[in-house]
């Protein structure tokens, strides 16, 4: 039987390599989302987009563009994947391009929508 000694310096090197790989993956995931006049909070299969009202707001999420077109009361019009949708708070999610889009909230300052991959696709 051969006893193999592992150099103590290999363990920190492996940890550093793992950390760098994790950072690269995180950066790649975040690079898939961009926004203007909006903020995004994305998970693997869904994103919450908070649009600022009164500006041209848009976000690129889950491979599609989402734009705030207008808002009046608790009803908003958004464009997702090239299709305009009218959404109301509390309404069941609307399907567009393999995604489920729903309106979470509307205030004088912001509109919050949720965009999720359709589980049936």
C-alpha positions in Angstrom: 0.0 0.0 0.0 1.3 3.4 -0.9 0.7 6.4 1.2 0.3 9.5 -0.8 0.8 12.8 0.9 -1.2 15.8 -0.3 0.6 19.1 -0.1 -1.2 21.6 2.2 -0.9 24.2 -0.5 -3.1 22.2 -2.9 -6.2 22.7 -0.7 -6.2 26.5 -0.8 -5.5 26.4 -4.5 -8.5 24.2 -5.1 -10.7 26.4 -2.9 -9.5 29.5 -4.9 -10.3 27.7 -8.2 -13.8 26.8 -7.0 -14.4 30.3 -5.8 -13.3 31.8 -9.1 -15.5 29.3 -11.0 -18.5 30.2 -8.8 -17.9 33.9 -9.4 -17.7 33.4 -13.2 -21.0 31.5 -13.1 -22.7 34.2 -11.1 -21.5 36.9 -13.4 -22.7 34.9 -16.4 -26.2 34.6 -14.9 -26.3 38.3 -14.0 -25.2 39.2 -17.5 -28.4 37.7 -18.9 -30.4 40.5 -17.3 -30.2 44.2 -18.1 -32.5 47.1 -17.4 -33.2 50.7 -17.9 -35.6 52.5 -15.6 -36.2 49.2 -13.9 -34.6 46.8 -11.5 -34.7 43.0 -11.7 -34.6 40.2 -9.2 -34.1 36.9 -11.1 -34.0 33.3 -10.0 -33.4 30.3 -12.2 -36.9 30.2 -13.8 -38.5 33.5 -12.9 -37.8 37.2 -12.5 -39.5 40.0 -10.6 -39.2 43.3 -12.5 -39.8 46.7 -10.8 -40.4 49.4 -13.3 -40.1 53.1 -12.4 -43.2 55.0 -13.5 -42.8 58.2 -15.6 -39.8 57.0 -17.5 -39.2 54.7 -20.5 -38.6 51.5 -18.5 -37.5 48.2 -19.9 -35.7 45.1 -18.8 -34.1 42.1 -20.7 -35.0 39.0 -18.7 -35.2 35.2 -19.4 -34.2 35.9 -23.0 -37.0 38.4 -23.7 -37.6 42.2 -23.5 -40.2 43.5 -21.0 -41.3 47.1 -21.3 -43.8 49.2 -19.3 -46.1 50.8 -21.8 -48.5 52.6 -19.4 -50.4 52.4 -16.1 -53.8 53.6 -15.0 -55.2 52.7 -11.6 -54.6 49.1 -10.9 -54.3 48.2 -14.6 -51.1 48.3 -16.6 -50.0 47.6 -20.1 -46.7 45.9 -20.6 -45.0 44.5 -23.7 -43.3 41.1 -23.1 -41.6 39.1 -25.9 -43.1 41.6 -28.4 -46.7 41.2 -27.3 -48.7 43.9 -25.4 -50.6 42.6 -22.4 -53.1 44.4 -20.1 -52.7 43.2 -16.6 -54.6 43.9 -13.3 -53.5 43.3 -9.8 -54.8 39.9 -8.6 -55.5 38.6 -12.1 -54.3 35.1 -13.0 -51.0 35.0 -14.9 -51.2 35.6 -18.7 -49.2 33.3 -21.0 -46.9 34.8 -23.7 -44.1 33.1 -25.5 -43.8 30.2 -23.1 -43.8 32.6 -20.1 -46.3 33.4 -17.4 -46.7 37.1 -16.7 -48.5 38.6 -13.7 -48.9 42.0 -12.1 -47.8 42.0 -8.4 -48.4 45.6 -7.5 -48.9 49.2 -8.8 -48.0 52.4 -6.9 -47.6 56.0 -8.0 -43.9 55.4 -8.3 -43.5 51.8 -9.4 -45.0 48.8 -11.3 -44.0 45.3 -10.3 -44.5 42.3 -12.6 -43.4 38.7 -12.3 -42.3 36.8 -15.3 -41.8 33.0 -15.0 -41.1 30.2 -17.4 -44.2 28.2 -18.1 -43.9 24.9 -16.3 -45.8 23.1 -19.1 -43.4 24.2 -21.8 
